Structures are given as C-alpha cells and as structure tokens.
Amino acid sequence: MTVDIKTAQGTTDYNAIVVGAGFAGLYMLHRLRSSGLKVRVLEAGNGAGGTWFWNRYPGARCDIESTQYSYQFSSELEQEWNWSERYAAQPEILKYVEHVIERFNLRDDIQFNTRVESAVFDEASARWVVTPTEGKALTAQFCIMATGCLSSTNLPHFEGLESFKGATYHTGQWPQQGVDFTGLRVAVIGTGSSAVQSIPIIAEECKQLTVFQRTPNYSIPAYNAPLTDEERDRIKANYPAIREFGKRQFLAYDLQMNEKLAADATPEEIRAECEKRWRLGGLYFYGAFADLLLDEQVNQTIADFVRDKIKEKVKDPVVADLLTPKSIFGCKRICADTNYFETFNRDNVLLVDVSKEPIAEITPTGVRVGDRVYEVDAIVFATGFDAMTGALNRIDIRGRGDLALREKWAAGPRTYLGLTTAGFPNLFTISGPGSPSVLTCMITSIEQHVEFIGDTIDHLRAKQLRLIEATEDAEEAWVTHVNEVAAGTLLNSCNSWYLGANIPGKRRVFMPYVGFPPYVEKCNEVVANDYEGFRLGAA
Ligand code: NA7
C-alpha cells in the first residue's frame, strides 16, 4: 500500500494516536498528556467505554468485584467514587467511565464516531499514518492500539439468517436504546458468559425463551449484593494495601488464593475448600487450590463438586445433565451468575442441545435443528468474540516494507511482551496477545501496559531517540516462552476463545500470557537492562 504522506501530513499531526476509548485508551491519553504530548484518541463508538460501551445486553456486569475492577492510578478517584454493588452492572461502569473523562478533562482529545481503517508506517518520515473509514488521515510518531480483547464480535455463519423476519441482536453490539422482549418468543444462541448473564433476565421478560446450547459452561453464583457504607469505607481505608496485594497475585487481583495443593489435601479438606469457594462466589473458585489448573485429577475432583451443585439446582434430570459441563474446570473462563441454572426450571424456558446436531438454518420464522423449527420472534446471538487479535486484524496495520500485521500473524500472533511486534516500529498494543490481559483483572493489566508505554516514550524523548522496535530474536524467544508456560497448565485443553478455537479457520494458539507477577518482573528487567530485546534508534 502506498500512502501519500504529503497529503496526510497536510492534515493533522500528533505525537501519538491512540485507537480506542475504552479503559486502556482513556488512561493512555491521560498518561501521555501528562508527559506533554499532543494526543488524539480515535473511537468508533459515539461514546467511550469500549467493551462496556457495546455490551449493553440485559444483565451485563463485571465478574471481578468493582472495587478491584477499577483504575488505581489516582487515589483521589478511588476515594471519591462509590460503587453501589459488589459487581457493578454495565450502566454503572459506563457512568464511572464518564466520570473519569470529566474528572481528567479527556473529552476534547477524543474523536468519536471514527473507525480506523488502516494504520501504515511511513518509513521515509518514520511516522504512522492512521486513516479512518471517513474523514481525514492523521499522522503521529507513535501509534497505540487500545482496541480491546473482546471487541470484535463473532457472528457465526448461519444459513438463511438474512431471511429471518424478526429482530436479531448480538450481545456485544446491543442497541443503545435497549430492547423490550415483553410478549415475545426469543431464541438465545450460545451459553457463554454473556448468555449466562442475560438469560435469567430475558426469561423473566419474554413470553418464551429457547436457549441453543453447544457446550455447557461452569458457572458459580456471583452473590452480587449492594455494598454497604461500612464495606466501602473499609475498602477505601485499605485501598493501597489491597491494590499492592492484588498486583502480587497471579491474576492481578485478590481472589483469596489458597496456596495449598489439592493433591496434598484430604477429600474432606477439598470439600470444605470447595464449599467455601462456592459461598465466596464467581471467579473466587479459581483460587481454590494452587494445582487447580495444573493437575487434571485434582481439576476433575473440583469439577465434580461444581457438577453436583448444578444438578441440585435443576429439577429436570435430563436438562440438568445437559447443563452440566464435562470439560476441564476453568479451562474456559468460568462464569459468575445470578439464577442461571434455576432459570431452566421455569415453564417458559426450553433448552435445545445443539452439540451433536448443529443449528441447520435460520428460517423466516425461527431456528431449525434437524426436522424441528423453533418458532421465535427475536434471536439473540450470544456467540462471543474474535478475541485478542480480532480488533487488531480488522484494521489494515502495515509496518516496514508494507508488511501487513494480519499476514505476519496468519499462523498466530507474534509479539514481544504483548506490547510490540517486530517490523512495526513505534506501534504499541495495550493488552495485546502474549500479555496477561484477559487472564487477569484487565484494568490492572491495562495500567501496567499504559505506564510501560508512557515511560518508554518518556525515555525515548529524554534520549532524543525517535524509534523503538522489538527485535526478531526477542520476539521469537517471547512467543516460545508464552507457549511453554501455557503448555504447563490445563488451559490448552478445551476449545476456548483464549486459543482462538471459537473462530473457524483461526490458528489454534494460546494467546494470553499466564501469570501477572512474572510478566511484570520481565518488563521491569527489560527496562533495567536498557530496553533489552528492543532496538532503539535515532531515525
Ligand atoms: P463466549 O464465552 O465465547 O461464548 C460464546 C457462546 O456461543 C458459546 O457458548 C459458544 O459455544 C456459542 N456458539 C458460538 N458459535 C455457535 C454456533 N455456531 N452454534 C451454537 N453455539 C455457538 O462469549 P461470551 O460473550 O459469552 O463471553 C466472552 C467473555 O466475555 C467471557 O469469557 C467473559 O470474560 C466476558 P461453544 O462453547 O463454542 O461450543
């Protein structure tokens, strides 16, 4: 691709362009501005919040407690904001985002309704040329992709979909004005986290709900509840310690990790710990034992506990069996629910197993499986995302020698630290593949990346250097290391979106890096060793 750099430079030139105004893009803007940079954030939506802007489906809420799933870079922000519940619902998270924008005066540097089509490194000028689908190209020395891990929706191909006469929705692109299902017959396709959160609410509202399940998921009750003033005060008084402790944890937040091995525990001890985890709720189950995701036998003992709990909740034994996962526990991200399994006891809810016989087609009036058409007025696709690489590959990103990122990554993403990729100087990815990202509390990971990028740019400017680029060797070693670490766990053993296994044709590669503290240590070492693995240059 050739870029008319003169035309592009005749438009608007910045020190840095940030793509995306989610949690990553907003903090990146704030951080770079505090170093005196002229920054422009380009955002496809008509509002900020990224994943939380688009995922407005009924019941959308975070699965990490909000007092941990929130920014920690400003103690003033921590102290002034009051979360109303343990797990904030999507509208409250968006309010928080808006508060952050106002508080740090970010809005004027964000250009909404601007979807980036291409980002091309012009070697002659050593600048990035970023072109939106509409409007002028922008240029900048640095280009930072804050495009999110779960932002490119996955709508599988269903024969006949265009013939459907009713309304269709994807959980990840929910209408801003909301949807009223009252009196309607609704289909939900998929039983991942988005379905698990939305099904109980849609079932209450609609006339008849039919759920199409290909794979059952482990879900633990969230036990969401309002936060009392006392709880909030206690957390606020201890925020520095809570955050510091969180950052030393494998998943970058305090999930009350039990360091013991289940392999060394008696069946009674295992049962007691599982009961404790069940009461703590949601993702706290990941902290049950240190060998939960390392030892298959241990994993299945714990899985059996959860399977029994599911069976206790669902009255019809056939439905209960269908809803009970057989796979490795926690290999796919476990869900945190409110009345998910109980919903299948309702008279207006039907579960259709499509594991052996897939959905054959969408007809004008419903969903056909085998000979049977399930007549519906609306279809909700809760079919997930082209995770981690989808949003990046959607943009035509080109580095040295016109190399396209999506070609470079055809056999799986290749990065150094999940932050950079060789051949693409001055391009950074926040929570990119090869970084802990989705295996951690995302906001904590985002902050670590933003600070690394901010400090790196400060360093370059202080040394009057213009370019930073990962070396091929460092990248190769990092990709190998990411794979080796994942291979030592059970996380490779199911068809999860961590592996890209949910997208037909996507190369099966475990994308996130397992372990936040060792990752941060590596980043710190890289900096201490004068940006080891990077080439820094004057031009
Ligand atoms: P997920 O977890 O990827 O779930 C998608 C669901 O859609 C899952 O149950 C899939 O079944 C199902 N699916 C996908 N394609 C089909 C077809 N063709 N037919 C039937 N069912 C299908 O996405 P979510 O949005 O729920 O959650 C993503 C993350 O967001 C979650 O992990 C949290 O971190 C927050 P499958 O399992 O592939 O058989």
Residues whose N, C-alpha, C, O or C-beta is under 5 A from the ligand:
A	BS01	NA7	P156 I189 G190 T191 G192 S193 S194 A195 F212 R214 T215 R333 A382 T383 G384 F385 W497 N502
